[in-house]
Amino acid sequence: MIAAAALLLVAAAPAPAATAFDQLKQLVGRWRPADRADGSLTIHFYLTAGGTVLVESWERAGGGPHSLTLYHRDGDTLIATHYCPQGNQPRLALAGRDAQGLHFTFRDATDLDPAESHQHDLWLDLTDPNHPVRAEVYSSGKGLGAQERLYLVRP
C-alpha cells in the first residue's frame, strides 16, 4: 500500500523538462541588454506552437543578421536549438536546473564545420525575474571561449 502511494506521488510529480519550461515562460516579452539603452538590440521571447515552444529572437535596430533559439520539450529533457547567423544549428540539452536557473550544454549540431564557432553552453539565471542574466560560451577548433554575459532589462 505504501509503495503504491509512493508510486502515485512520483507519477504525479511534473517532469524536470516541464518544470524547466515553466521557468522559462517568465521570460515572455521584450528585453534589452542593460548596458545598451540605445535600443540597438532587443531580445523578444514569445510562445508558439500552442504554447509548447518558446522562441528567443534577437532583433537588431535597422535589420541585419539576427539569431533565434527555440526551447521545447523532448521527452524528459528540454532542448534549446540555436539558429546562428553563421548558418549552424547547435542543439543544447538541459544539463542542470536549480533555484537560480537553467544550464544547457552542447548535444549535437546540424550544418556545423568542426572548426566553426558555435554555441556550446547556455545559462539563464532567473533568480530575479525583472533582471534575468543570459550567459553563453562558444566553442571552435581552438577550444572553448570565455563566458559572455548579458544582463537583461525591460525596454
N, C-alpha and C positions, 0 to 999 in steps of 0.2 A: 504494500500500500504506500509506504513512504517513498519507495523507488519510483512508483508511478507518479506521485505528486511531484517529485524532483524532476522527472522527465517532462511533465507538463510545464513546469516553470522554465526549463531550458528551452522547450519548444516555443514558448510564448515570448521569450526574450528576442528583441529585434536583432537582426544580423548586423555584424560590425559595419558592413557596407551601407546598410540602411541608416544607421545612426550617423555615420560619417557624412553621408549625402545630406541628411537633415542639417548637420552642422554647416555645410557649405551653402545651404539655401539662405543663410543670413547675409550672404554677400550680394544677393539680388539688388540691382540698382546700378547707379553710375558712381565711379570713384576716380580720383586722380592722385598721382604721387604728391605727397605733402610738400616736396621741395620744388614743385612745378606749378606755381599759382597762375602761370600764363595760359593754362588750359591746352597746351600743345599735345597732351596725351590724356585720353580718357579711357578708362577700363570699364567696360559695360558687362555686367553679369545678368543673364536672364535665363529663364526656364523655357524649354521647348519640348516637343515630342510628348505631349500630355504630362509635362512635369517630371519626366524621367531622365532628362538631360539638362545639365547646367552648362551654358555657353559663357566663356570668358572671351570677350572681344576687345582687342587693343585697337583703339581708333585714334589716328593722328590727325591734328588740325591740318586742313589743306590736302587731305588724302595721303597718298604714299603707302608703302607696304605696311601691312599690319598682320598680326597673328591671331589665331583662335586656339583656345584649349577647350575641349569638350570633356565633361566629367559625367560618368554614368556607371551604373552598377553592372557587374559581370559575375553573377552568382554571389558568392560570399565576399567578393572584393570590390573595390572601387577603382576604376580606370580613369586616367587623365590622358587624353590623346592631344598632343600639341602639334598644331599645323603651323609650321615655321615659315617665314618669308624666304628662307633658304631653300625651301622645297622638300624638306624631310618631315617625317611624321613620327617622332618618338612616342611610344606608349609607356606610360608610367603606372605602376600599381601601388595601391595604398600599402605602405610598409609599416606605418605606425599611426596611432591616434591616441591623444591624451587630452587633458583638460585645456591645454594651450592650443591645440590644433591638430593639423594633419601633415604627414610626411609621405610623399610619393617618391618612388625610385624607379629607375630605368628597367623596363621589362623587355622590350624589343622595339623595332622601328621598321617603317617602310621607306623605300627610296632613300636609303642612307648609305653614303660612301663612308667606309671605315675611318677615313682621315677627317671627315667633315665634322664641324662643330654641331653639337646637338644637346638638347636639354637632357640632363642626367638625373637631377634631383630637384624636387619642388616641395617647399614648405608653405603652409598657410597658417599663420599664428592668429587665432581668432579669440584670444584672451579678452581683448577689448573690442566689442562689436562695432564701435564707432571709429576705431583706428586699427584695422587689420594690417598685418605685415605679410608681404609675399616675398619669399626668398627662393632663389634658384641657383643651381650650379650647372654649368655646361661642361661637356667633355669633348675632346677632339683627339686626333692622333698623338698629341703632345701630353695627354692625360687630363685630369680634372682641373678646371679653372677655379677661381676664387668665388665664394658665395656673394651674390649680389642681392641686396635687399631693397624693397620698395615699401615705404610707409604710406598707407593709403588713407585718404580723407574724402568726404563727400564734396563735390564741386560747389 
